[in-house]
């Protein structure tokens, strides 16, 4: 049941709830977590006239392919031959990504799971230490079925369990050696949270004092520039290597990149082949990523700014509606994504949100999940603000909250 629920959540679209959930029978929504429930959700979301974002699962294959064919012509000469084992548009994507992040080399990977294993086992060979220090809520610890240890011979340790990235003091004083410090920017499962720029530079310095390399899990690094008030290159260059995703923020079809020194990236390409990631052709994913760099990346500052407007309006709306307790986490979003916590069961919240979508054509909340920590009866969701969300005023948000709360009874 757990595997089926994971697939269901992924099909609904990335960025609206935990990437893996528990094995509770039926799952969120109280409808058995089956295909009928998923079709109902997708139909309601697609038909909504007002939504904060659009998810990949809302678009049919033909719709996405038609859009890609039209958009790709603006970023690459599509009359040329497709890629063969990583040349053509894949090589162009690697070149652009390396230049954008200020590194000499980049390698395209089909998944971030593979990219980070290749990077960290290569660093382990260089440092002579296969221990990776990271947060227990980091993606490899929560969502990758223990791949670091099972597949790549890596061992993980946790400098902190607090719902934030480790401090310089925690890294400096940690009781055992580690070869690499891995920092997820932002830390998604803690609420898409980021340290301050000074905290980030201090923790990187603390790791280097211990002769450890620093690797950024930057799946969502693209949207961090507003919070840090620094260009992407300056942020990325703090690390020795960086992984970025092309679909979680940039709306590509799939794929990731590892950037770093040429020797490390060359070795990572070797491991990519060994892991089965040397694919014959990947031009649809590469072209969609190039489109994302060209069209979505410049819009991210506006998404982050408006997410803060939405978060404040949500808090005002819950207060006006008399909700006895709620949390916006973080209260001022660090990126264009954040969490909302409410003291209701996930089933009731799912049904209220879905009913609102179906009957008013307004989608405010999507999937809710039982909180991973805290008392029973508290649930959490994630909100993502992208281009459709820019049309919402603070009044629109408060009105939508009032309607949602009314449906909770």
Helices and strands as residue ranges (DSSP letters): H 2-12, H 35-47, E 50-51, G 56-58, H 61-72, H 89-101, E 105-109, H 112-127, E 131-133, H 139-142, H 147-152, E 155-157, H 168-172, E 180-184, G 188-190, H 197-209, E 213-218, G 221-224, H 225-228, H 232-236, E 241-245, E 256-260, H 262-274, H 283-291, I 292-296, G 297-299, H 300-320, E 326-329, E 337-342, H 346-360, E 362-363, E 369-370, E 379-384, G 387-391, H 394-408
